[in-house]
Amino acid sequence: MKFLLTALLFPILSLASNITTREMPLDKMQEQNREITRLAAVELSKSLPQTIDKHTKLTKVEAQDTVLVYTYEIDAAPKSDAQIKQEDHTRMQEAITYGVCSSSQRFLKANIAIRYIYNSAHSKNELFRFDIESKSCENLK
């Protein structure tokens, strides 16, 4: 009886395995990724603006092809834009890369990149731009 059941299930399991491991054509995958990015941006935008901490506010989330773009404003007065760029760039880049690599693996593995843009709340000038894709996570400690 077990042999008969195994003999009947083996072809079905083999077929299912072939279906799930078959790759989608590249153009269809890119189209799907653009749609996933667009839908994620729409959903995340519903709760904006959103205060992150006493210095940072998330103001916009948008899709740019297969890049999910988060735009923040930083209010670090009395620091100048130049001071913020000089003093905080490396620390923020490391923290953001680590955070995205830890929490957004599904996007990154699907070749959806994530961009963080930080603008000054006072001057509206761009302070930082961090682009994170799957290869950004390869050398993390």
C-alpha positions in Angstrom: 0.0 0.0 0.0 2.8 2.5 0.9 4.6 1.6 -2.3 1.4 2.3 -4.4 0.9 5.7 -2.6 4.5 6.6 -3.2 4.3 5.6 -6.8 1.2 7.8 -7.3 2.5 10.8 -5.4 6.0 10.9 -6.9 5.0 12.2 -10.4 2.8 14.9 -8.7 5.5 16.0 -6.4 8.0 16.1 -9.3 5.6 18.2 -11.4 5.0 20.6 -8.5 8.7 21.0 -8.0 9.3 21.8 -11.6 6.5 24.4 -11.6 7.7 26.2 -8.4 11.4 26.3 -9.5 10.7 27.4 -13.1 11.9 30.9 -13.6 9.7 33.7 -14.8 10.8 35.5 -18.0 12.9 38.6 -17.1 10.5 41.1 -18.6 7.6 39.7 -16.7 9.6 39.6 -13.5 10.6 43.3 -13.9 7.0 44.2 -14.7 5.9 42.4 -11.5 8.6 44.1 -9.5 7.5 47.5 -10.7 4.0 46.7 -9.7 5.1 45.5 -6.3 7.1 48.7 -5.8 4.2 50.8 -6.8 1.7 49.0 -4.5 4.2 49.2 -1.6 4.6 53.0 -2.1 0.8 53.5 -2.2 0.3 51.5 1.0 3.1 53.1 2.9 2.1 56.6 1.8 -1.3 56.3 3.5 0.1 57.1 7.0 2.2 60.1 6.0 3.6 62.4 7.2 5.0 60.3 10.0 7.2 61.4 12.9 10.1 59.0 13.3 11.9 60.7 16.2 12.4 64.2 17.6 14.6 65.1 14.6 13.2 63.1 11.7 9.9 63.0 9.8 9.0 60.6 6.9 7.3 62.9 4.3 7.0 60.8 1.2 7.2 57.3 -0.2 7.2 56.7 -3.9 8.1 54.2 -6.6 10.6 55.0 -9.2 10.6 51.9 -11.5 11.9 49.2 -9.2 13.2 51.5 -6.5 11.2 52.2 -3.4 12.1 55.8 -2.4 11.7 57.1 1.2 12.0 60.8 1.7 12.7 62.2 5.1 13.1 65.7 6.6 15.7 66.2 9.3 15.4 69.1 11.8 18.7 69.1 13.7 18.9 72.8 14.6 21.1 74.4 15.6 23.4 72.3 13.4 23.9 73.6 9.9 23.4 71.4 6.8 27.2 71.2 6.4 27.6 70.0 10.0 25.0 67.4 9.6 26.6 66.1 6.4 30.0 66.0 7.9 29.1 64.6 11.4 26.3 62.2 10.6 26.7 60.8 7.1 28.8 57.7 7.9 26.8 56.8 11.1 23.5 57.1 9.3 24.6 55.2 6.2 25.7 52.3 8.3 22.6 52.3 10.5 20.2 52.5 7.5 22.0 49.9 5.5 22.0 47.5 8.4 18.3 48.2 9.1 17.2 47.7 5.5 19.3 44.6 5.1 17.8 43.2 8.3 14.2 44.1 7.6 13.7 44.2 3.8 15.2 41.0 2.4 12.1 40.2 0.4 12.4 43.4 -1.6 16.1 43.2 -2.0 16.0 39.5 -3.1 13.4 40.5 -5.7 15.8 43.1 -7.1 13.8 46.0 -5.7 16.2 48.6 -4.4 15.5 51.0 -1.6 16.6 54.6 -1.5 16.6 56.9 1.5 16.7 60.6 0.9 17.2 63.0 3.8 16.4 66.7 3.3 16.9 69.6 5.7 13.7 70.7 7.2 14.9 74.3 7.2 16.8 74.7 3.8 15.0 71.9 2.0 18.4 70.9 0.6 19.3 67.3 0.2 21.6 66.1 3.0 22.0 62.4 2.3 21.0 59.8 -0.3 21.5 56.1 0.4 20.8 53.5 -2.2 20.6 50.0 -0.9 20.3 46.9 -3.0 21.0 43.2 -2.3 24.8 43.5 -2.9 24.8 46.3 -0.2 24.2 43.6 2.4 27.0 41.2 1.4 29.7 42.7 3.6 27.7 43.5 6.7 29.1 42.5 10.0 
